[in-house]
Amino acid sequence: MQPTPMKVLLVDDDQGDFEMIRVMLAQAEHGQFRVDWVATYEEALDAFEKEEHDVYFIDYFLEDRTGLDLLREAQRRGL
């Protein structure tokens, strides 16, 4: 029986970073990962509401806001 992959969400406006992290996690010796990607602050909040991921990697610079702004907004919304 295959272990359930850890569901990772990457919040980053650079698709190249997504590809790099996806490849790095695919090469991990221990564990399996399913990596999803959103590129915007708003998409991230929508994904947080769905509660489908185990781990969130959040870039600090997101267009005109920061990853900290995103975390504060998620907390404010009770996500």
VMD Tcl script that builds the backbone (N, CA, C; Angstrom):
set m [mol new atoms 237]
animate dup $m
set s [atomselect $m all]
$s set {name element resname resid chain x y z} {
  {N N MET 1 A 0.839 -1.184 0.000}
  {CA C MET 1 A 0.000 0.000 0.000}
  {C C MET 1 A 0.888 1.255 0.000}
  {N N GLN 2 A 0.609 2.153 -0.906}
  {CA C GLN 2 A 1.368 3.391 -1.030}
  {C C GLN 2 A 0.946 4.375 0.058}
  {N N PRO 3 A 1.914 5.057 0.677}
  {CA C PRO 3 A 1.544 6.084 1.654}
  {C C PRO 3 A 0.851 7.255 0.958}
  {N N THR 4 A -0.008 7.911 1.681}
  {CA C THR 4 A -0.700 9.082 1.148}
  {C C THR 4 A 0.295 10.222 0.996}
  {N N PRO 5 A 0.348 10.850 -0.175}
  {CA C PRO 5 A 1.305 11.952 -0.347}
  {C C PRO 5 A 0.909 13.171 0.491}
  {N N MET 6 A 1.913 13.883 0.970}
  {CA C MET 6 A 1.671 15.130 1.680}
  {C C MET 6 A 1.275 16.173 0.644}
  {N N LYS 7 A 0.213 16.899 0.932}
  {CA C LYS 7 A -0.287 17.909 -0.001}
  {C C LYS 7 A 0.321 19.267 0.346}
  {N N VAL 8 A 1.070 19.799 -0.597}
  {CA C VAL 8 A 1.806 21.043 -0.410}
  {C C VAL 8 A 1.218 22.105 -1.338}
  {N N LEU 9 A 1.013 23.299 -0.802}
  {CA C LEU 9 A 0.613 24.430 -1.640}
  {C C LEU 9 A 1.743 25.444 -1.648}
  {N N LEU 10 A 2.200 25.806 -2.832}
  {CA C LEU 10 A 3.189 26.862 -2.992}
  {C C LEU 10 A 2.462 28.125 -3.447}
  {N N VAL 11 A 2.656 29.197 -2.693}
  {CA C VAL 11 A 2.110 30.505 -3.056}
  {C C VAL 11 A 3.289 31.345 -3.524}
  {N N ASP 12 A 3.370 31.561 -4.821}
  {CA C ASP 12 A 4.518 32.273 -5.395}
  {C C ASP 12 A 4.129 32.791 -6.772}
  {N N ASP 13 A 4.491 34.019 -7.072}
  {CA C ASP 13 A 4.138 34.600 -8.371}
  {C C ASP 13 A 5.133 34.225 -9.472}
  {N N ASP 14 A 6.083 33.349 -9.169}
  {CA C ASP 14 A 7.090 32.929 -10.146}
  {C C ASP 14 A 6.926 31.432 -10.429}
  {N N GLN 15 A 6.476 31.094 -11.619}
  {CA C GLN 15 A 6.254 29.696 -11.974}
  {C C GLN 15 A 7.555 28.897 -11.935}
  {N N GLY 16 A 8.667 29.521 -12.198}
  {CA C GLY 16 A 9.958 28.844 -12.142}
  {C C GLY 16 A 10.261 28.313 -10.748}
  {N N ASP 17 A 9.892 29.083 -9.723}
  {CA C ASP 17 A 10.083 28.618 -8.346}
  {C C ASP 17 A 9.209 27.398 -8.076}
  {N N PHE 18 A 7.983 27.416 -8.583}
  {CA C PHE 18 A 7.098 26.257 -8.438}
  {C C PHE 18 A 7.743 25.018 -9.054}
  {N N GLU 19 A 8.237 25.139 -10.267}
  {CA C GLU 19 A 8.848 23.996 -10.949}
  {C C GLU 19 A 10.053 23.476 -10.173}
  {N N MET 20 A 10.869 24.377 -9.669}
  {CA C MET 20 A 12.057 23.983 -8.932}
  {C C MET 20 A 11.676 23.223 -7.649}
  {N N ILE 21 A 10.728 23.745 -6.887}
  {CA C ILE 21 A 10.316 23.099 -5.640}
  {C C ILE 21 A 9.637 21.764 -5.930}
  {N N ARG 22 A 8.842 21.703 -6.966}
  {CA C ARG 22 A 8.171 20.450 -7.337}
  {C C ARG 22 A 9.204 19.368 -7.654}
  {N N VAL 23 A 10.219 19.719 -8.418}
  {CA C VAL 23 A 11.268 18.764 -8.775}
  {C C VAL 23 A 12.056 18.354 -7.528}
  {N N MET 24 A 12.394 19.300 -6.680}
  {CA C MET 24 A 13.151 18.987 -5.471}
  {C C MET 24 A 12.377 18.023 -4.566}
  {N N LEU 25 A 11.090 18.269 -4.386}
  {CA C LEU 25 A 10.291 17.384 -3.538}
  {C C LEU 25 A 10.098 16.018 -4.184}
  {N N ALA 26 A 10.039 15.965 -5.493}
  {CA C ALA 26 A 9.911 14.676 -6.183}
  {C C ALA 26 A 11.164 13.829 -5.970}
  {N N GLN 27 A 12.286 14.464 -5.725}
  {CA C GLN 27 A 13.543 13.750 -5.517}
  {C C GLN 27 A 13.790 13.392 -4.056}
  {N N ALA 28 A 12.897 13.793 -3.169}
  {CA C ALA 28 A 13.072 13.505 -1.741}
  {C C ALA 28 A 13.090 12.000 -1.514}
  {N N GLU 29 A 14.009 11.559 -0.685}
  {CA C GLU 29 A 14.142 10.124 -0.421}
  {C C GLU 29 A 13.026 9.591 0.463}
  {N N HIS 30 A 12.534 10.399 1.341}
  {CA C HIS 30 A 11.509 9.958 2.284}
  {C C HIS 30 A 10.239 10.769 2.065}
  {N N GLY 31 A 9.153 10.086 1.853}
  {CA C GLY 31 A 7.871 10.747 1.686}
  {C C GLY 31 A 7.536 11.026 0.241}
  {N N GLN 32 A 6.264 11.210 0.016}
  {CA C GLN 32 A 5.758 11.593 -1.301}
  {C C GLN 32 A 4.993 12.903 -1.141}
  {N N PHE 33 A 5.039 13.701 -2.188}
  {CA C PHE 33 A 4.442 15.023 -2.127}
  {C C PHE 33 A 3.610 15.293 -3.373}
  {N N ARG 34 A 2.469 15.923 -3.173}
  {CA C ARG 34 A 1.690 16.469 -4.280}
  {C C ARG 34 A 1.773 17.982 -4.119}
  {N N VAL 35 A 2.361 18.643 -5.091}
  {CA C VAL 35 A 2.593 20.081 -4.988}
  {C C VAL 35 A 1.637 20.816 -5.911}
  {N N ASP 36 A 0.833 21.701 -5.313}
  {CA C ASP 36 A -0.055 22.584 -6.066}
  {C C ASP 36 A 0.520 23.992 -5.994}
  {N N TRP 37 A 0.088 24.822 -6.922}
  {CA C TRP 37 A 0.650 26.169 -7.011}
  {C C TRP 37 A -0.446 27.180 -7.276}
  {N N VAL 38 A -0.381 28.306 -6.568}
  {CA C VAL 38 A -1.192 29.481 -6.891}
  {C C VAL 38 A -0.239 30.667 -6.976}
  {N N ALA 39 A -0.591 31.612 -7.830}
  {CA C ALA 39 A 0.329 32.707 -8.108}
  {C C ALA 39 A -0.066 34.029 -7.454}
  {N N THR 40 A -1.275 34.117 -6.910}
  {CA C THR 40 A -1.712 35.411 -6.389}
  {C C THR 40 A -2.209 35.314 -4.950}
  {N N TYR 41 A -2.220 36.438 -4.317}
  {CA C TYR 41 A -2.725 36.616 -2.950}
  {C C TYR 41 A -4.165 36.107 -2.857}
  {N N GLU 42 A -4.997 36.514 -3.802}
  {CA C GLU 42 A -6.412 36.134 -3.784}
  {C C GLU 42 A -6.606 34.630 -3.985}
  {N N GLU 43 A -5.840 34.043 -4.907}
  {CA C GLU 43 A -5.915 32.598 -5.124}
  {C C GLU 43 A -5.484 31.844 -3.867}
  {N N ALA 44 A -4.506 32.382 -3.175}
  {CA C ALA 44 A -4.037 31.744 -1.942}
  {C C ALA 44 A -5.144 31.741 -0.889}
  {N N LEU 45 A -5.824 32.866 -0.711}
  {CA C LEU 45 A -6.909 32.908 0.270}
  {C C LEU 45 A -8.008 31.919 -0.089}
  {N N ASP 46 A -8.329 31.813 -1.368}
  {CA C ASP 46 A -9.328 30.824 -1.806}
  {C C ASP 46 A -8.867 29.405 -1.471}
  {N N ALA 47 A -7.600 29.114 -1.706}
  {CA C ALA 47 A -7.059 27.776 -1.422}
  {C C ALA 47 A -7.052 27.508 0.085}
  {N N PHE 48 A -6.728 28.517 0.885}
  {CA C PHE 48 A -6.731 28.342 2.337}
  {C C PHE 48 A -8.133 27.964 2.821}
  {N N GLU 49 A -9.146 28.592 2.256}
  {CA C GLU 49 A -10.532 28.323 2.664}
  {C C GLU 49 A -10.930 26.874 2.405}
  {N N LYS 50 A -10.364 26.270 1.373}
  {CA C LYS 50 A -10.710 24.885 1.023}
  {C C LYS 50 A -10.077 23.866 1.970}
  {N N GLU 51 A -9.031 24.273 2.683}
  {CA C GLU 51 A -8.348 23.407 3.655}
  {C C GLU 51 A -7.959 22.055 3.063}
  {N N GLU 52 A -7.353 22.067 1.875}
  {CA C GLU 52 A -6.980 20.835 1.176}
  {C C GLU 52 A -5.496 20.485 1.299}
  {N N HIS 53 A -4.706 21.330 1.942}
  {CA C HIS 53 A -3.258 21.125 1.961}
  {C C HIS 53 A -2.752 20.918 3.386}
  {N N ASP 54 A -1.658 20.168 3.466}
  {CA C ASP 54 A -1.017 19.901 4.749}
  {C C ASP 54 A 0.055 20.930 5.081}
  {N N VAL 55 A 0.710 21.444 4.035}
  {CA C VAL 55 A 1.836 22.363 4.196}
  {C C VAL 55 A 1.686 23.496 3.193}
  {N N TYR 56 A 2.056 24.702 3.627}
  {CA C TYR 56 A 1.995 25.878 2.759}
  {C C TYR 56 A 3.378 26.516 2.694}
  {N N PHE 57 A 3.919 26.673 1.488}
  {CA C PHE 57 A 5.145 27.433 1.268}
  {C C PHE 57 A 4.699 28.770 0.671}
  {N N ILE 58 A 5.051 29.857 1.352}
  {CA C ILE 58 A 4.571 31.174 0.928}
  {C C ILE 58 A 5.757 32.086 0.652}
  {N N ASP 59 A 5.809 32.598 -0.564}
  {CA C ASP 59 A 6.838 33.558 -0.945}
  {C C ASP 59 A 6.605 34.857 -0.175}
  {N N TYR 60 A 7.679 35.551 0.143}
  {CA C TYR 60 A 7.525 36.817 0.863}
  {C C TYR 60 A 6.948 37.906 -0.040}
  {N N PHE 61 A 7.408 37.994 -1.276}
  {CA C PHE 61 A 6.943 39.055 -2.174}
  {C C PHE 61 A 5.830 38.529 -3.069}
  {N N LEU 62 A 4.638 39.081 -2.916}
  {CA C LEU 62 A 3.471 38.712 -3.722}
  {C C LEU 62 A 2.872 39.983 -4.314}
  {N N GLU 63 A 3.273 40.281 -5.521}
  {CA C GLU 63 A 2.801 41.482 -6.211}
  {C C GLU 63 A 3.000 42.699 -5.323}
  {N N ASP 64 A 1.920 43.373 -4.915}
  {CA C ASP 64 A 2.038 44.582 -4.109}
  {C C ASP 64 A 1.856 44.313 -2.612}
  {N N ARG 65 A 1.858 43.018 -2.224}
  {CA C ARG 65 A 1.717 42.644 -0.819}
  {C C ARG 65 A 2.813 41.649 -0.460}
  {N N THR 66 A 2.791 41.226 0.790}
  {CA C THR 66 A 3.800 40.262 1.229}
  {C C THR 66 A 3.140 38.979 1.731}
  {N N GLY 67 A 3.956 37.963 1.886}
  {CA C GLY 67 A 3.477 36.720 2.473}
  {C C GLY 67 A 2.975 36.934 3.891}
  {N N LEU 68 A 3.599 37.867 4.622}
  {CA C LEU 68 A 3.119 38.185 5.974}
  {C C LEU 68 A 1.733 38.825 5.926}
  {N N ASP 69 A 1.495 39.690 4.940}
  {CA C ASP 69 A 0.158 40.266 4.764}
  {C C ASP 69 A -0.861 39.153 4.538}
  {N N LEU 70 A -0.479 38.174 3.732}
  {CA C LEU 70 A -1.365 37.050 3.439}
  {C C LEU 70 A -1.680 36.265 4.704}
  {N N LEU 71 A -0.675 35.968 5.501}
  {CA C LEU 71 A -0.903 35.232 6.738}
  {C C LEU 71 A -1.768 36.021 7.715}
  {N N ARG 72 A -1.545 37.321 7.802}
  {CA C ARG 72 A -2.374 38.161 8.680}
  {C C ARG 72 A -3.835 38.161 8.227}
  {N N GLU 73 A -4.048 38.250 6.909}
  {CA C GLU 73 A -5.411 38.243 6.382}
  {C C GLU 73 A -6.072 36.884 6.616}
  {N N ALA 74 A -5.334 35.819 6.428}
  {CA C ALA 74 A -5.883 34.479 6.690}
  {C C ALA 74 A -6.258 34.346 8.162}
  {N N GLN 75 A -5.422 34.840 9.020}
  {CA C GLN 75 A -5.729 34.782 10.454}
  {C C GLN 75 A -6.957 35.626 10.769}
  {N N ARG 76 A -7.036 36.813 10.190}
  {CA C ARG 76 A -8.177 37.702 10.415}
  {C C ARG 76 A -9.476 37.022 10.002}
  {N N ARG 77 A -9.421 36.232 8.918}
  {CA C ARG 77 A -10.606 35.525 8.423}
  {C C ARG 77 A -10.859 34.202 9.155}
  {N N GLY 78 A -9.973 33.857 10.054}
  {CA C GLY 78 A -10.134 32.611 10.788}
  {C C GLY 78 A -9.798 31.373 9.982}
  {N N LEU 79 A -8.899 31.503 9.013}
  {CA C LEU 79 A -8.522 30.377 8.168}
  {C C LEU 79 A -7.348 29.612 8.737}
}
mol reanalyze $m
mol bondsrecalc $m
mol representation Tube
mol addrep $m
